[in-house]
Each structure stands twice: as C-alpha cells, then as structure tokens.
Amino acid sequence: MSKNKKVLIGKFACILGLIPAMVWAYSGGPDPGKTTAPGDSAASCTECHGGKLNSFSGKVELLPAENGYTPGATQAITIKITDPTQKAWGFQLTARTSSNGQAGNFENASGLTQVLCGDGQTKAPGAACSAGGPLQWAEHTSAGYSAGRGTVGGFSYTVNWTAPSTDIGPVTFYVSANAGNGTDQQNQGHIYTSTLKLSPQASSLKPTITSTGGVVNGATNLPDGIAPNTYISIFGTNLAGSTRVWAGSDFTANGTGLPKALDGTSVTVNGKPAFVEYISPTQINAITPSDTATGSGINVVVTTNGQASDPVSVTMNKIAPGFFTFDGKYVAAADALTGTFIGKTGLFPTAPNLTAPAKPGQIVTLYGTGFGPTNPAIADGQVTDKIYNLSPAPVINIGSSAATVGFAALTPGFAQVYQFNVTIPATAPDGDLQIFAQSGGVTSPNSSTCCFITVKK
C-alpha cells in the first residue's frame, strides 16, 4: 500500500468518525495497539483526536501499588489522567518484557475496564490470551467512559496486573490516554503517553530446605551420597525467584570459573560457597566445594536475595560415586563411537526410537559424579580444561561380570562430570543388567531400583 493511500484511508476513517454512532463506539475503548510499545502506534490516535502527542497541558501517570514486582504476585496499577480543560477520559495500557513479549496478565479491577488480546478478542476473566495473539492491552469500557464523563480536570482507572511467575528482569508498561472535551466531536481530544519500568523485588519469603531428603547426591538422589566436588540436588520451597541453568555470561575468569550464584541464589556447604548449576523455586543443583571435612553435622544453607535458609545437616564422605541416569533407574549411556543413546526400546514414550539396547562387546559411555581425586588434581570451581584421569581407575561391573574400562576421567568442557568408556562383557545376557562401580573403596549405589543398562544380542 502506497503512503498516499494510507493517508487517504486515515482521513476517511476520521470522516466516518464524525458520525455519532461511530464516535460513541470509541467510548468502549480503541482497537489493540494504540500505545507507544514497539509495534504499537499511539500517534495514530491524533489522526482523529487532533494535535500532537503530549502537546497540551495534561499528562497520564502510572501509579503501581508496589515499587517493583514480586514474581507471581498481583498488584493494582492506577492510570491517572489529568488535563485542566477536559472532562472525558480513556486509556490503553500494555506490559512488555525486554524482548517485547507479553509480561504478566491484566484483569479488570473495577468493572470499568477490559482486556483485549492480540487477535482482537476480549480476554475472559481469569483466562490468558491465545497462542495466536498472546499480547494484552487493558483499556476503558463504555461503562468506564460514562463513569468519568463530565469529571473536569482528571479521572483515574485501576487494573490488576499479575506479574510473571519467575524473575524475567525489568517489565515496561506503555500507556496512552485521551483527555476529551465530553462532546464526542473529532479533533477535540488531547493524547498523552507515558511509560513505567518495574524491576523484580526480593521475595519476602524465606527459602526453606526440606528437612528429610532435602539434600541428595545429584546422580543417585540418595542423601548419603554427599562428597566434595560432587553434584548435589537441594529440594525445598522459595529456593529461587527464577528457573534456569547456568549460562556463558555467568562464568568468571574468561569463562572458566564456575558461578557461585545465579539470580541472587547461592549455596554454602560447611560454610564454603558451592557452584550453582541450576535454580528453581523448588530445586537447586550445585557442585560442592573442595573440603577435607567428613562425617555428620555438615550444614547446607541456601541464600536467596539476601535471605538465608535454616541450615540442614548432612553427612559428608570423602567420595560418593554415582552414575547419572535417564530416569532414576536406567543409566545415561551412549554408544562411544556414534553417540546413539543406549537404553531399553521405548524408554522415552514421546521418542520411542531414541534409545536402543546395548550389545555384548559394544563400547558404551557412562557419566558420573563423586568418584574422587584425579591425577593431576583439578583446581576447585573451574570448567574441566583437559583430561584429568581417575587414579586409580574404578572397577565397573555390568551384571555379574567386570567390564573393561578403557577411559575414566573428568570430561573436558564440562564441570566435575566423569566419563567412562566401558565394554559390555561378551557373555552379558539379554535383559536389564545392573551397573555399579567400586572407586576408592566405596561402591556406587546398586539396588532393585538403580542402576541398570539394557542389553540385547
């Protein structure tokens, strides 16, 4: 469409606006997209209402109930419109993330507002907009317009806004408002715009670690599997205000130093900072620091946004070997040459062909944590930069037979993840065979529920 045609269409829309029925329709709120948010066009309001944006003696203000937002919490947002000469009032408001996505959820708070979705539909109370039009715009209704019409000097609306359930960084609100003269005539409105940025606040809720089973080995999920330089999982409530895994920007020392905190959440073990790999409100995964302390009475503490949990006492071992699993039962394994995942057929129902059973004589790769010191020793809290061999290498049994271990070391490019290349014994029978390791005089967990690999000739 040419620019001239667009101008003609805009003028034609204003001419139609002179018809009282059409003008009154706008008393029920404009179409979506009339704010100054990226992709919106508040300036198009002036085509019919006249003047330039923010060119008169009034203004529109956003007055939140809080100075920031708490993830998942609902607060009132007041839209205050003032203009000393006007006496009819309307608005449109939207909330966006830093990437211009929808931030949170708007709801009518007074019966004078409504919420439109990106597909042009009115959002039902308590619902969300469809995936086809996820953006939301809160605005006045005809009832709201009538309630404020005739009030000289200013009028305020209120909407409820529920923040995103996690910390997504700053949220920007964009609002446009029309201060009219109450005659419903064209070119008599004054259009004002404003923005407001809210940042996440520290939660007032104290983090709590589950008292029993709240700190476990990250591979075996057993509470007696805690050791230095070992992955652990911590379970509880209010452990973090966001959900994510560590990213490149979190690493220090030119990308080789492991992060000691993510989004304001940190962990200490025996008073020493652990290295935080994953956070969520109910679970944290971390790598324990180097420590010579062993025995019971070792405290684990989670601190979130400056608030510390009550300590939970664990037992620290010198080593705590355990294999990572796909599902708590079957070890995470892959063909050492092709990378094909090893497991029983249909292990993952949504991807039934993702895994295949191992064959006798096949070399497979396993992964573990807590297997103990390496030669040479690796510095505390760093990404593995080269091969650090386990010394001595562990003995790994598959079923009733010892497997040949061709490689046993920390894996370069990861952090405290041990890799083992083992050969499935030639005499291995078909079925689910238990795998367990003996390292430094300690045997990895082996029970009726863990840890198995499926073999089929």
N, C-alpha and C positions, 0 to 999 in steps of 0.2 A: 504494500500500500504506500502511495506517494505521500510526502509531507503535506502537500496541498489538500489531498483528500482527507487526511487525518484532521486538519484544521477545520474543513467544512463539516465533517462529522461532529466535531466538538461544538461548533457553533449551532448546528442543527439540534444537538442534544439540549443546548441552553434554550433554544426557541421552544422546544417541546416542554421545557421546564416552566414556561410561563403559564401553562395550563394548570389550574389549581389542583386537579386530581394528581398530576404528576409531581407537583411540588410537595403535596401532602405525603406522597409515598416516601420521600426522603426523611420525613419526620420519624419514620420507622427505622432509620439507620441506612448508611450507604452500602454499596457493594463492597466485598472484601478488597483489600489492597489500597487503602487511602491514607496510610501513614507514611513516615519517611524511612521505614525499614528498607533494606536492599531489596529491590524488585517491586516495591510499592510506589505509589505516586500521589503524595498529598497535594502536589502542585496542581493536579487535575481538578481539585475542588474549586480552585479560583476561577476556572473557566465559567462556572455558573454562579458562584457566590461573589465574584469580583475581587479586586485588589490583588495584593501580593501576599505571600506567606509572611506572617509576623510583621505586618506593616501598620498595625493600628496600636492602640494604647492598652490592649489587654494581654492576656497570656493564658497558657494552660500549664498546670503543675501536676506532677505525680507524687503522691504522698503515701509511701508504703507504711505499713504498721511496724515493720522492723527495718533496721539499717542495712540488713543483708538478708540472706535466706538460709534456712536450715533444710538440708535435703529431705524431701518428703513432707515438709510442713506446709500448712495453709495459712496465708495471711491476707488481710484486706488491702487492696490498692485503691486509694481515693483519687479520682480525676477531678481536679478543681479548676474550673474555667471562670475567668474574670474579664470583664470589659465594662467600663463605666457607662457606656451609652447603649448597651444591648440588653435584650430580655428574652432570648430563646437560645437553647443550648443543646449541642450534640457532640459526640466524640466517637473515635475509633482507636483501639489500643491493641498492640501485639507484643509478644515477648519472644526474643530470639537468642539462640546460642551464638558463640563466636563464629561458627560456620554458617550462620543464618538458618539453622534448623529451628523447629518449634521447641520452646523452652517451657516446660511445665504445662499446666492445664487451667483454663479460665472457667469460672462458674458464675452464674447470676447470683448476686448477693441481696438484691432488694426488690426484685420484680420489675425494675426499671431498665434492665439491660438484657442483652442476649449475646450469644457467641456464634459466629459464623465460621465455617470450615473452608479450606482451600478449594473445595469442589462447589462452593456456593450454598451448601446446605446448612441449616441451622443445627448446631450441636445439641443433642439431647442432654438434659441434666445428668451428671454423673458418668457420661459416656466420653469417649475420645473420638476425634475425627478419624475418618477412614484413611487407610494407607495411601489412597489416591489423592487425598487432599489434607495432609496432616497439619498444615499451618492453621492457626486460630486467630480470629480478630474479635475482641469484645467491643460492643458498641451499644448505644442507646436504643430503646424501643419507642414505639408510638406513645406508650404509657409514660415512659421516661420523659419524652419531649413535652407531653402535656403537663407533667408534674412541674417542670421547670419553666414553662412558657409563662411570661408575664413577670417573672422574678428579675428585677432590674439589678444590674451590676455583677451578677455571677451566680453560678449553680455548681453543685458537686454531685458526681456519681460515685458509686463504690462497686467494685467487683472483687470476687475472691479468686486468689491465684494459689495453686498448689505447686510448690517447687518440684523439680525433678527429684527422683528418689535417690540419686547419688550426686556427689560433687562434680559438676560439669564445668566449673570455672565461672567467670562472670556472665550474668544474664543481662541483656539490654532490652529495655522497654521503649517502644516508639509509640507516640500518641499524636493524633491530630484532633483539633476541636473546632467547631463552628459556633461563633457567637453571633446569633441573628437578631434582627430588629423586631421579630414577632409578627411581621406582616405576611410572611411566606412569599415575598417577592424576590426575584432574581437580583443579583448584584448588590445585595444588602447584608451579606454575611461577612464576618471577619474570621479568617482562617489562621489558627495558631498551631504550632507544633512544638514538641519537646521530646527529650529522651531522658532515661534514668537507667543507671547501671547498678545492679545489686551483685555483691560478691558473696560466696558461701561463708557462713559463720561457723565457728567452732561449735560442735554439738554440746549441749548441756548434759548429755547422758554419759555417764562414766563407763568405760569399757570393762567388760566382765569376762573372765576366762572360766569356762565350765570346770567345776571343781574336780569331777571324776572323768578321766578320759579327755580332758581338755587340751593336753599337750601330748602328741604322739609322734612316733617316727614317721617321716613323710612318705616312706615307701611301704612300710608294713602296717601302719596305723595302730601300732602297739605302744602302750605307754611306757614299757620298759626298754624301749629302743632308742634312748637319747644318748648322744655322744658328741664330742667336739667335731666340728666340720661336717655336720650331718644335717640333712634336710629334716625339718620338723613341721608339723601342721598344728596350728592352735585353733581351737574352736570356742565360740562364746557369742556374746552379743555386744553391739556397739563397738566392735573392734576397729572399724574404719568408717569414714564417711563416703568412700567411693569404692569401686570394684575395678581392679586392673592388675596386670602383671607388669613387672619392671620393663622399661623401655631404654633405648640407647641414651636418651638425654638424662637418665637417672644415674648413669655410671660416672665415676670420677676418675682422675689420673689418666687422662687421654683414653677413656673408655674401658679401662681395665679394672678399676676399683668398684667393687660391689656396693650398691646403695645400702645405707643403714636406716633409711626411712623412705616411705612413699606417701605423698599427700598428707604429711603430718602424722603418720602412724609409724611407730618404731617398736622394737622388742629388745629386751635385755635378758640374758641368761647368766645367772650368777653375777649380776651387776655389769656384765660386759655387753656391748651392743652386738646384736645379731645382724645378719644381712637379709633384708626383706625382699622376697621374690614376688609375692602375690598378696593382695589385700582385698578384703570384702567386709561387710558388716558382721559376718558370722564366721569367717575363716581367714587365717593368715598362714602363708607358707614362708619359711625362713631357713637360713643356714646358720647353725650355731657357730659361735666363735671358737677359736683355739683356747683350750683351758686344760690345766692339769688336775683340776678338782674332780673327784669322783665320789660316788656314794649318794645317800639320800640328803634331802634338805636343800637341794639346789633350786633357787627361786627363778621363776619366769614371770616377767612383767610386760604388759603391753601399755604403751602410752599413745594416746590419740588426741591431737590438738591440745597438748599440754596437760591432759588428764590421765593419770596412771591407774591401771587396774590394781586390785589387790593381788599380791603375789600368789602364785600356785607352785607348790613344791613338787619337784620331780627327782628321779634318781638318775645320776649321770654315770655312764660307763666309759671305759677307755675307748672301746669301739662298739658299734652296733650295726653289723652288716644286714642289709636287706635289699631285696630286688624290687624294682618298680614293677607294678602290674598294670594291666589294662583296666581291670575291674575289681581288684582286690583278691582275685583268685588266680587268674592266668597272667604269667609274667609278660611284660612288654618285651617282645622279641622280634627280630627281623633277620632275613637272610643276609649273611655278611657280605655277599657279593652283589646281590640285586637290590637289597633294601626292602624286598617284599615282606609284609608283616606276617609273623608266624602266630598261628592260633587255630583253635577249632573252627571248622566251617560254620559261618553264621554267627560268630562271636558278637558282631555288631549287627543287630537286626536291620538297621537302616542302611547298612552297606554289607550285605551278606557275602560278597565276593572279596572283601578287603583282606581277609586273612585266609591262610592255608596251613594245614598241619605240617610239622617238620618231618623230615625223612631220616632214617638211620644214615649216618655218615655225613649229613649236612652240617655245614658250619653256620651257626647262628650267633647273633649278637644280643647280649643281655645288658641291662643297665641297673646300677645300684647306688646306694649311698651308705655312708658309715663304715666303710671297710678298713679305715685306719691309715697309718702313715705311708708315705711314698718315698721313693728314692730316685731323684733328690726330693727333699721336702719342698712343698709349695708354700709361698707366703700367704698369710692369713688375708682373706677377703679380696681375692683377685680372680679375674677370669683366667681359666687354665690356658696358658700361652704355649705349652708344648706337652709332650708326653711325660707324665710322671708315673713311673711303674710302681705297682704294689710290690712291696718287698717284705716277706716272701709272697709269692702268688698264692691265691686261695685254692683250696681243693673244692671242686664243684661236682656234686653228684646229681645225676639225672636218673630217676628211678633207683634201681639197686646197683647201678654201675657208676664208677668215677668217669667223668668226661675229660677229654683232653682240652686243656686251657691254653690256647695259642696266644692270647693277648689279655692283659689285666692291668689297666692303668686309668688314671684320670683322663677324660677326653678333652682335647684341645677345643677351644671355642665355647665350652660350657663352664659351669662352676660347681665343683665338688660332685660331679657325676662320673661314676666309674663305668668303664666299658669293658665287657668280657666277650671275647670270641671263643666259643666252645664248640666242640664237635659232638653231635648226637652219637652215642655209642652204637656201633654196628649191630649189637644184639638187642637194642631197645625194642620192646614190643609195642604193638598198637595201643593207643589209649592215652589217657591223661596221666603223665608221669610227673612226680614231684621233683622240684629242683630245690636244692639247698646248698649252702656254701659253708666251709669252715675257714675262718680267717682269724689269725692271731689268737687261736684257742677258743674262739667264740663261733657258735653255729647260728646261721641265719634261721628265722622262723620257718617251721615246717609243721603243718597241722592238716586236719581234714579240709580246711578252707583255703590254705595257701601253701605253697605257690606252685603252679602247675604249668606244663607245656604239653600240647597235644602232638602225638606222633602217629603217623600212618605210613606204612610201607607203600 
